Each structure stands twice: as structure tokens, then as C-alpha cells.
Amino acid sequence: MSPRHPSFGLEVKESGTTFYVHLLGDFDLASVFQLEQALDRLRQNPVPRRVVIDLGRLTFLDSAGLRTILKANERGRAEGFEVEVVRPRGPANRVFILTRAGHELNMIDPPELS
């Protein structure tokens, strides 16, 4: 199956006890593996206390992407780290509204752009 979109990006950064994952572009079934692979770093010691999944620069999010984010949140609960999800803007946020999945997650608003 070929990807629906030409571009997806993922940036990972660690700072102290926080693990940041920034997603860019379209996050769908074709790009789920990249986030799962990045989150596999959480198996290393020491495990961070907080994981921030930044969706602020997403342009599209499908159910496969949403499912991956929800699984990361469940993993955090099971393994004792906090997961925060930066709310996407525009159409990518619609999935959270329609499914009410945003109520299950610790959603935070993206920082204002200056």
C-alpha cells in the first residue's frame, strides 16, 4: 500500500526527564511505524517521567494515527510515565472532537506562535 501523502516528519528530543516527539505533516497508517519505533526508545533506562507528543504541526490525522497515540497513553499508564499530547490545529484536531478521544488524553494547547 502506498502512502496517501508525500510528506511526514518526526523529530525526537530528550530534555532531562522529558521525551519529546514532534510530528509534522500527515500522520496516518503509512507513518504509524515511525512513531512506534521512536517510542521504543522508552524501553531504555532511565525511562522518562514525561512524554510529550506534539501534534501542533500535523495537517492530517487518521484513525490509525489516533490509535497509536492512544496506545502510547495506555503504555504510559502501565509503565508509570505521563503522556501529554499537544493539540493539533485545524482539520487534524477534528479526529479528537469526533471520537471524543481527547477526553481520554492529557491534551494541552500548542504554544502561541509569535
N, C-alpha and C positions, 0 to 999 in steps of 0.2 A: 504494500500500500504506500503510495507516495504522499508526502506531506501536503497539507492543504495550503500551507503558507511558505513563502520563500525565506522568512527570517524568524528566528527565535534566538534569544541570547540569555545566558545565565552567568551571573558573576557571584563569586563566593568570597567572603571576607570574614576573618575572625578578629575579634577585639575583646580582650580579656575573657570573660566567661560567656560572651555572646557570639553566636554564629549567625551571620547574615547571608541570605540568599536573595539576590535581586534578579527578577525575571523580566525580560524585555520582549515585546512583540506578541506573537500568538502562541499561547500555551494550550496545546491540545494533545491528542493521543500520540502524535508523531514526536512530541518533545517530552513526554512524561518520564521516559527513561533517564534523561539528563538530570532532572530534579531528584529522582530516586538515587541515582549514582552520587550526586552531591551530598545527599542526606546520609549516605553510607559512611561518610566521614565521622558521623556522630558515634560510630562504634569504637572510635579511638579514645584513648584515655588522655586527659580527663574529658569526660563528657561535659559539654557546656551546660550552663544553667538556663540559658535562654536561646531560642531560635527565632529569628525574625525572617519571615518570608515576605519580601517586599514585592507587591503586585502593582505598585504605583505606575509602572511604565508598560503594563500589559495593554494590548489593543484588542485581544480576544481571549476568552477562556471557555473551554467546553466542559462537558461532564467528566471526561477522563482526567482533565487537569484538576477540577474540583475534587474528585475522588482522591487524587494523590495528596492534595493539601489536607483533606480530612484524615487520611491515613497517617500523615505526619503528626497531626494534632493528637490522634489516638496513641501514637507511639510516645509522644511527649508525656502524656498522662501515665502511661505504663512504665516509662523509664525515668520519670521524675525530672523532666525539664519543661520549662514554659515555652509555649509556641505563640507568637504574635504574628498576625497577618496584616500587612499594610493594605488597606482597602484600595482596589483599583478604581480608576476613574472611567466614566463613560460606559460604553457597551460591555466592557469586561466585568463591571460590577453587577450587571443585570442578572447573572447566574446566581449571585448571592441573594439577591432580592427575590427572585422567582422560586428558588428552592428553600429559602429561609435558612440556608446553611450558615449564614453569617451569625445566627443566634448560637450556634454550637462552637464558634471560634472566638478567640480573643482578637477582635478586629480593631485596628487603630487607623486613624485618618492619616493620609500622607502629609508630610510637611508641606507648608505653603511654598510655592516657588516664588523667588524674589526677582 
